[in-house]
């Protein structure tokens, strides 16, 4: 097994700690591992610092170190998915699935035709919630790097990112030349957004819901990145 690729899942559950040399589980994680997953003291698990390093350990309070620290190469190029905010719990689902797919940066934004208009307080609460969801999804998917989950921003902010492209049905085939994909609202891009003349990339022949398009973009880019020198996350 190539341990530099990250935990396989055969080593037990996965959790995050601040310090791999002196690991301590949060109260929430310790409860989840012991009460929900039924780990007993001494059972194997893996720990990560969320920045690319991990090691084998044994469950306990605190956990017992059971292996050397392994550094996982950073994936290249980093993948960013920016998606227009939609109603309800769909942003949470989108963040969860993008994390599982290995997307590195997740950037919600408000488009001209976005129906959602949130207060600063709701944006702050939602961002905290999304980051919590991303952390849980990273534990489930055995990631060694937590994704960057940004608070909601403007379309102009994500359009200015290097390598940015608009997801559009009539665009060019999606590839890693544009590792930053902007997914618009279900109402489509407004004229002022198109006026920036960003490259357009297609995700397939079907018309997708906004959250499905974001997941499709992440999956397509992650699949193309697989096999490279830094494919693990």
C-alpha positions in Angstrom: 0.0 0.0 0.0 1.3 3.5 -0.9 0.9 5.2 2.5 1.8 8.6 0.9 -1.6 8.5 -0.9 -3.3 8.9 2.4 -5.4 6.5 4.6 -7.2 3.8 2.7 -9.9 3.2 5.3 -8.6 -0.2 6.2 -6.7 1.4 9.1 -10.0 2.4 10.8 -11.9 5.6 11.1 -10.3 9.0 10.4 -10.2 12.1 12.5 -8.5 15.5 12.7 -6.2 16.8 15.4 -4.3 20.0 15.8 -1.0 18.4 16.7 0.1 14.9 15.4 2.9 14.7 17.9 0.6 15.2 20.9 -2.9 14.3 19.5 -6.0 15.2 21.3 -9.5 14.6 19.9 -12.3 17.1 20.3 -15.1 16.2 22.6 -17.4 15.8 19.6 -15.0 13.6 17.7 -14.3 11.4 20.7 -18.0 11.0 21.3 -18.6 10.1 17.6 -15.8 7.6 17.5 -16.7 5.9 20.8 -20.5 6.2 21.0 -21.5 6.1 17.3 -18.7 4.1 15.7 -18.3 1.9 18.8 -14.5 2.1 18.9 -13.0 0.7 22.0 -9.7 1.8 23.6 -6.8 0.4 21.5 -8.9 0.1 18.3 -7.0 1.4 15.2 -7.8 4.8 13.6 -5.9 7.4 11.6 -5.3 11.0 12.5 -4.5 14.0 10.3 -3.6 17.6 10.9 -5.8 18.7 7.9 -2.7 20.2 6.2 -1.5 17.1 4.4 0.0 14.9 7.1 -1.4 11.8 8.8 -0.4 8.9 11.0 -1.8 5.7 12.4 -3.0 5.7 16.0 -5.0 3.8 18.6 -8.3 5.1 20.0 -8.1 6.5 23.5 -8.3 9.7 25.5 -5.8 10.8 24.3 -5.1 8.6 21.3 -2.0 6.5 21.3 0.5 7.0 18.4 1.0 3.9 16.4 2.9 4.9 13.3 5.2 7.5 11.7 3.9 10.8 10.3 3.3 10.5 6.5 3.2 13.6 4.3 0.8 13.5 1.4 1.8 15.5 -1.7 -0.5 18.5 -2.4 -2.7 17.8 -5.4 -1.9 19.7 -8.6 -3.4 21.8 -9.9 -5.7 22.8 -7.1 -9.4 22.7 -8.0 -11.8 25.5 -7.2 -15.5 25.3 -7.6 -17.5 28.5 -7.2 -21.3 28.1 -7.1 -24.1 30.6 -7.0 -26.1 30.3 -3.8 -29.4 28.5 -4.0 -32.3 28.1 -1.5 -32.7 25.7 1.3 -30.1 23.0 2.3 -28.7 22.5 -1.2 -25.6 24.5 -0.5 -24.8 22.2 2.4 -25.2 19.2 0.2 -23.0 20.8 -2.4 -20.2 21.5 0.1 -20.4 17.9 1.4 -20.1 16.3 -2.1 -17.4 18.6 -3.4 -15.4 17.8 -0.3 -15.8 14.0 -0.8 -14.7 14.5 -4.5 -11.4 16.1 -3.4 -12.1 19.7 -4.4 -9.6 22.0 -2.8 -11.4 25.4 -2.7 -15.1 25.9 -2.4 -16.4 29.5 -3.0 -20.2 30.3 -2.8 -21.1 33.6 -4.5 -24.1 35.7 -5.2 -24.9 36.1 -8.9 -27.1 38.8 -10.5 -29.9 36.3 -10.8 -29.5 34.6 -7.5 -32.8 34.4 -5.6 -31.0 34.2 -2.3 -30.2 37.4 -0.5 -28.7 36.8 2.9 -27.8 39.1 5.8 -24.3 39.3 7.1 -25.3 37.3 10.1 -26.7 34.4 8.1 -23.6 34.4 5.8 -21.4 34.0 8.9 -23.6 31.3 10.4 -23.8 29.4 7.1 -20.0 29.6 6.5 -19.4 28.1 9.9 -21.9 25.4 9.2 -20.4 24.6 5.8 -16.9 24.3 7.3 -18.2 21.9 9.9 -19.8 19.8 7.1 -16.6 19.9 5.1 -14.7 18.6 8.1 -17.1 15.8 8.7 -17.0 14.9 5.0 -13.2 15.0 5.1 -13.2 12.5 7.9 -15.6 10.2 6.1 -13.6 10.4 2.8 -10.2 10.1 4.5 -8.9 13.4 3.3 -5.6 14.7 4.7 -6.2 18.2 3.6 -9.3 20.1 4.6 -10.8 22.1 1.8 -10.9 25.9 2.0 -14.5 26.9 2.4 -14.9 30.6 1.8 -17.8 32.9 2.9 -20.2 34.0 0.2 -18.7 36.7 -2.0 -19.6 38.6 -5.2 -19.5 37.3 -8.8 -16.7 39.8 -9.5 -14.5 38.3 -6.8 -14.7 34.8 -8.2 -14.5 35.9 -11.8 -11.2 37.6 -11.0 -9.6 34.3 -9.9 -6.8 32.9 -12.1 -8.0 30.1 -14.4 -11.7 31.0 -14.0 -14.2 29.8 -16.5 -18.0 29.9 -16.7 -20.0 26.6 -16.8 -22.1 26.9 -19.9 -23.9 24.2 -22.0 -22.3 25.5 -25.3 -18.8 25.9 -23.9 -15.6 24.1 -24.7 -14.8 20.7 -23.2 -13.8 21.1 -19.5 -10.2 20.4 -18.8 -7.5 21.3 -16.2 -6.5 24.4 -18.2 -9.4 26.0 -16.3 -9.3 24.5 -12.8 -11.6 27.3 -11.4 -15.2 26.7 -12.6 -18.0 29.1 -11.9 -21.5 27.6 -11.8 -24.3 30.1 -12.1 -27.9 30.1 -10.7 -30.7 28.2 -12.4 -31.8 31.5 -14.0 -28.5 31.5 -16.0 -25.8 34.2 -16.3 -26.8 37.8 -16.6 -25.6 40.0 -19.5 -23.2 41.9 -17.3 -21.6 38.7 -16.1 -21.2 37.4 -19.7 -19.7 40.8 -20.6 -16.5 39.9 -18.8 -15.9 37.4 -21.6 -14.6 34.6 -19.4 -13.9 31.3 -21.1 -16.9 29.0 -21.1 -16.7 25.2 -20.4 -19.4 22.6 -20.7 -20.3 19.9 -18.3 -22.3 17.7 -20.6 -25.3 17.9 -23.0 -28.0 18.0 -20.4 -29.3 21.0 -18.6 -28.4 20.5 -14.9 -29.7 22.0 -11.7 -27.3 24.4 -10.1 -26.1 22.1 -7.4 -25.8 19.1 -9.8 -23.6 21.3 -12.1 -21.3 22.2 -9.3 -20.8 18.5 -8.4 -20.4 17.5 -12.0 -17.7 20.2 -12.5 -15.8 18.9 -9.4 -16.1 15.3 -10.4 -14.9 15.9 -14.0 -11.9 18.0 -12.9 -11.0 15.5 -10.1 -11.1 12.6 -12.5 -8.8 14.4 -14.9 -6.4 15.1 -12.1 -6.2 11.5 -11.0 -3.0 9.8 -11.7 -0.9 12.9 -11.5 2.1 13.3 -9.1 -0.1 14.9 -6.5 -3.4 13.3 -6.8 -4.2 12.6 -3.2 -6.0 15.0 -1.0 
